[in-house]
Amino acid sequence: MALQRNSCVIFLSFFVAATYYLDESNSLEYRVGDSVWSIPPYSHFYSDWSSAHLFYMADSLVFDFETELSNLIEVAALDYQNCSANNPIKILNSGPATIILKEAGAFYFLCNLSNYCDLGQKISVIVHDPHANSPPSPSPSPSPLPTILSPTPVPSSLPLPPTVLSPNRSESPPAPMPATSDQAPSPTTDLVHTNGSSNGCSGHEFDTAFVVHFVGISFTFWILF
């Protein structure tokens, strides 16, 4: 039992040593800003440089500066924002200075000479653990389904044409238009009027003449036959 436990301890020790060796062999060294650690050409120069790199545990940062011309102080996040070195975590006055990134997390560095920090001589780096599980990549959002147009409803029955009333409907036909004063006279009336006044005689005179003529003709036929 003791032999088995010792074997497990030896195996774990070997595994840790091998992992550390592999980390050291894969580590990278970065020259901060790819230039001398000094006042940058613009205020967010070092922030842009840090954002363009991916740092892992066992990597190292080299701050290249000459002694007494600059310094390097590690501070907390709040002091970094305020460019304050009242509570330093680490102070390095001799250059060049090398910082080995042994832990994962965020680390903050600045120079507290004069107003160099206010002019942009500060940098923050994010260190990643190479053995930590990488966050799952976001799953692609499903493509939107094509819009299905609903068919236009067909009416159950077609609209009926306008109703035409037949002659036998209860509705009375439209009243005739009243005759106007300039309406043409009736032919019958004209004829009677013409016959009655053809010889300048009134209706009574015309009747008397007709009776006399008829009696004369009857009397002539009676004499002859």
HELIX and SHEET records of a PDB file:
HELIX    1   1 ALA A    2  ASN A   26  1                                  25    
HELIX    2   2 VAL A   32  ASP A   34  5                                   3    
HELIX    3   3 PHE A   45  SER A   51  1                                   7    
HELIX    4   4 ALA A   77  ASN A   82  1                                   6    
HELIX    5   5 PRO A  187  GLY A  196  1                                  10    
HELIX    6   6 GLY A  203  LEU A  224  1                                  22    
SHEET    1   A 3 GLU A  29  ARG A  31  0                                        
SHEET    2   A 3 SER A  60  PHE A  63  1                                        
SHEET    3   A 3 ALA A  97  ILE A 100 -1                                        
SHEET    1   B 5 PHE A  55  TYR A  56  0                                        
SHEET    2   B 5 LYS A 122  HIS A 128  1                                        
SHEET    3   B 5 GLY A 105  LEU A 110 -1                                        
SHEET    4   B 5 LEU A  72  VAL A  75 -1                                        
SHEET    5   B 5 LYS A  90  LEU A  92 -1                                        
END                                                                             
